[in-house]
């Protein structure tokens, strides 16, 4: 097995185990789940730093996207603390209304 295969199997197993633990604990906070997944992924990426430069560049791209998601969640928390409403909850409500309209529910 190549090192990439091991990396994918370990990352998939780690994230799946974490998701199962969150489901068992009935955790519904997106910010906590995303933060834990982010930390796990970043740690594993740093442990696999010895991958070739092309793979390392791809992992850095994934890290940047995950960090952007983390920044979005933190910005939402800051807005919620300052102004008292959650922009992600508003976006989620609009998406549910649109989906219900499309599905005819």
N, C-alpha and C positions, 0 to 999 in steps of 0.2 A: 504494500500500500504506500502511496506517495504521501508526503507531508501535508499536501492540500486536503487529501481525503481525511486524514486524521484531524486536521483543523476543523473541517466542516462537521465531522461526526461529533467531536467534542463540543463545539459551539451549539449544535442542534440539541444534543443531549442536555447540556447545561441550561439552555433557555427553556426546553421542554420541562425539565425537572422544576425549574423556578415557576413556570406557568402552572404546573400541577399543584405546587405548594400554595400558590396564590389562590387557585380554585378551591383547594381544601380549606384554606383560611377565610374564604369568601371575601377576598380583598377586591374592592371596586374602585379604588383611587388610581386613576390613570397616571398621575404624576409619580406616585410611589413605584408602580409597576415599571414605568418607562425608565425611571432613574436606576432601579436595580438591574434591568436589562442592559442599560447603557454601561454601568459600572462593570458588569460581568463581561460584556463584549470588549470594552477597552482593556481590561486586565488580560483577557485571552489574546487580544491583538498584540499587546506588549510582550507577552510570553512567546509569541510566534514571530518576533521581529526578525528572526534569521531567515525568513522567506526571501525569495529572490526579489530584486527591485521592482519588477512589474507587479507582483502580488502585493508587495508592501505599498505601492502606490494605490492599488485598488482598495486595500484595507484603510488607508488614510482617507480616501474618498468616503467610505462607509462611516468612518469616525466623524468626519465633518458633517455628514447628514444627520447622524445621531445627535451630535452636539447642537445642530440647528433645531432639532425637535425638542431637546432639553431647554434651549433658550426660549423657544416658543411657550413651553409650559411655564417657565419661570416668569416670562413677561405677563402671561395670563394671571399668575398668582399675584404679581405686583399690582396689576390693574384691579384685581379683586380686593386687595387690601386697601388701595387708595380710594377707588370709586365705588366699591361694593357690588360689582357685578362681574360675572365671568364671561369673557368673550368666547371661550371654547364651548361653554354651555349654550350660549346663544346660537353659535354656528351649528352645534349638534341638534338643537331644537329645529332650526330651519331645515337642516338636512332630513330630519325625521318627517317633518310636514311635507316636504317635497316628495320623499319616498312614498309616503302614504297616499299622496295625490296621484303619483304615477301608478302605484299598485291598485288604486281604487278602494282603499280601506276606509 
